[in-house]
Amino acid sequence: MRLLSLLVLSVSRSRLALSALLIAGACSSACDKVPLLAPTESTITLTVNTTTVPVNGTATLLASVTESAGTPVHNGTLVTFTSSFGTVDPVEAGTNGGVAIARFVAGQQSGTAVIGAFSGAARAETVQVKVGGAAATALVLRADPQTISAAGGSAEIVATVLDESGNPLPGVPVTFSTTAGQLNPGQATTGQSGEARATLTAPRTATVTARAGAQSATVEVLATSPAVTITVPATGIEAGIPASFTITPVTGGNPIRDVTVDWGDGTAATRLGPVAGATNVVHTFPRAGVFTITATVTDTQGIVGTSLSVVSVNQQSTIPVTMTATPNPVSISSLAQQGIVAFLAQAGSLGGATATISSYSWDFGDGGGTQTTGAATNHRYTAPGTYQASVTVRSTTGVQGYSTLTVRVNP
């Protein structure tokens, strides 16, 4: 009986020892899998090698972990990295010399990534990395060329995106828009030079806007507009005398639809229609003064060009005229005279030079009259009386002169 009891006791002790060994082994295995974390009151300082990266760019993350005494934590202390977008590789990294290293990968999204790090209860202050458009601090826009043909020219629009240090920023999406014409493409991504490009095709002047993140810039591309010139008379312009102007439209690439001349003197504008080349236009200013002539040309695309010319209009000059009548008086009953009077008009000088007369308009005072190109004419009076005869002369430049005299006709 005693032998049986001893045998049972021995078996029980063996089982207890085996259980103890199993428990010890399980504890040892589980303890090996528990991560080594920063001790209580440790400090983590997170730094990044760059605060701006392009789309799909990377940045190196350094997490320095020190214990409360200021000494680095044990090697292998596990640090976990976080980011508001993009990825961190690896998410968990062990320290070496108190520093854990990881890499932030931005991905396709633009924005400001907020990156953090923690180990145990210790947590670092977050750092920010601006990605893509968010990293842009300056945007420079240019057009090449800046002047295009209104008939359908094109220009390359180049947007250069710069970071806070003035360096070109690749991988930034740039959106283009225009007030006229078309842009191709409407969005482009900057290359290694920090440039994004689009082609503008426009029939008229256009303002192109580029946007990258919070930055924007504009450039004006000028379409060659039609033009018009005004050639004023070489001689002085006088009120009441027609003056001849030459209006010359120049196409900007599209056909001319019409040309309008506003004389600036309150009279109706002159519309020439779809003229091509130099056109003479005659206008008479109603009064003396200084007037601004505005010529406006419009092409078939509605593009407008204008030209201004300021002219001074003088008071009308007069040609001194002397008028004679022979005989005066004249007799109707005289066989020699028969009431016939010979008139002669002599024009004096104009501005120190003899005026060249182009026409003589005669009024004999009895209801009769005539127009001649010569300075003399005859007229027969048929009834006695006193008549007021006159002559108006006109020079080749449009200047006039006037003279009058009394003719007495006897029976």
HUJOZI-V754655 format. One record per pair of residues at least 24 apart in sequence whose C-alpha atoms are under 8 Angstrom apart, sorted by the first residue. I is the first residue (numbers start at 0). J is the second residue. Records with the same first field share a line. If there is no record, write none. Layout:
I=J  J
//
This chain:
34=76  77
35=75  76  77
36=76  77  78  118  119
37=64  66  72  76  77  118  119  120  121
38=66  72  119  120
39=66  67  119  120  121
40=66  67  120  121
41=65  66  67  121
42=66  67  121  122  123
43=116  117  121  122  123
44=123  124
45=115  116  123  124  125  126
46=126
47=126
49=128
50=127  128  129
51=128  129  130  131  134  162
52=105  128  129  130  131  134  168
53=105  130  131  132  134  168  169  170  171
54=105  106  107  108  109  130  131  169  170  171
55=104  105  106  107  170
56=104  105  106  130
57=102  103  104  105
58=102  103  104
59=100  101  102  103
60=100  101  102  103
61=98  99  100  101
62=98  99  100  116
63=97  98  99
64=94  97  98  99
65=97
71=96  97
72=96  97
73=97
76=118
77=118
78=116  117  118
79=116  117  118
80=114  115  116  117
81=114  115  116
82=112  113  114  115
83=112  113  114
84=108  112  113
85=112
105=130
109=133  171  212
110=134
131=168  169  170  171  172  212
132=171  172  173  211  212  213
133=211  212  213
134=162  163  168  212
135=160  161  162  163  168  211  212  213  214
136=160  161  162  163  214
137=161  162  163  165  214
138=210  211  214  215  216
139=216
140=209  216  217  218
141=218
142=218  219  220
144=220
145=219  220  221
146=220  221  222  223
147=220  221  222  223
148=202  222  223  251  252
149=201  202  203  204  222  223  224  251  252  253
150=202  251  252  253
151=200  201  202
152=200  201  202  222
153=198  199  200  201
154=198  199  200  220
155=196  197  198  199
156=196  197  198  199
157=194  195  196  197
158=194  195  196  209
159=189  192  193  194  195
160=189  193  194  211
161=193
167=191  192  193  194
168=192  193
169=193  194
171=211
172=211
173=209  210  211  212
174=209  210  211
175=207  208  209  210
176=207  208  209
177=205  206  207  208
178=205  206  207
179=203  204  205  206
180=205
202=300
203=302
223=251  252
224=250  251  252  302  303  304
225=249  250  251  252  253  255  296  297  298  302  303  304
226=250  251  296  303  304  305  306
227=294  295  296  304  305  306
228=294  306
229=294  306  307  308
231=310
235=312  313
236=311  312  313
237=284  287  312  313  314  315  316
238=283  284  285  286  287  312  313  314  315
239=283  284  285  286  315
240=283  284  315  397  398
241=281  282  283  284  397
242=281  282  283
243=279  280  281  282
244=279  280  281  282
245=277  278  279  280
246=277  278  279  280  294
247=275  276  277  278
248=274  275  276  277  296
249=275  276
250=298
253=298  299  300
254=298  299
255=296  297  298  299
256=296  297  298  299
257=296  297  298
258=294  295  296  297
259=294  295  296
260=292  293  294  295
261=292  293  294
262=290  291  292  293
263=290  291  292  293
264=290
284=312
286=312  314
287=311  312  313  314
288=312  313
315=398
316=398  399
317=349  398  399  400  401
318=346  347  348  349  354  392  398  399  400  401
319=346  347  348  349  400  401
320=344  345  346  347  392  400  401  402
321=345  346  347  402
322=389  390  402  403  404
323=404
324=406
327=406  407  408
328=406  407  408  409
329=407  408  409
330=408  409  410
331=380  381  382  383  408  409  410
332=410
337=379
338=379  380  381  408
339=377  378  379  380
340=377  378  379  380
341=375  376  377  378
342=375  376  377  378
343=374  375  376
344=374  375  390
345=374
346=392  400
354=394
355=394  395
356=392  393  394  395
357=392  393  394  395
358=392  393  394
359=390  391  392  393
360=390  391  392
361=388  389  390  391
362=388  389  390
363=387  388  389
364=388  389
380=408
382=408  410
383=407  408  409  410
384=408  409
//
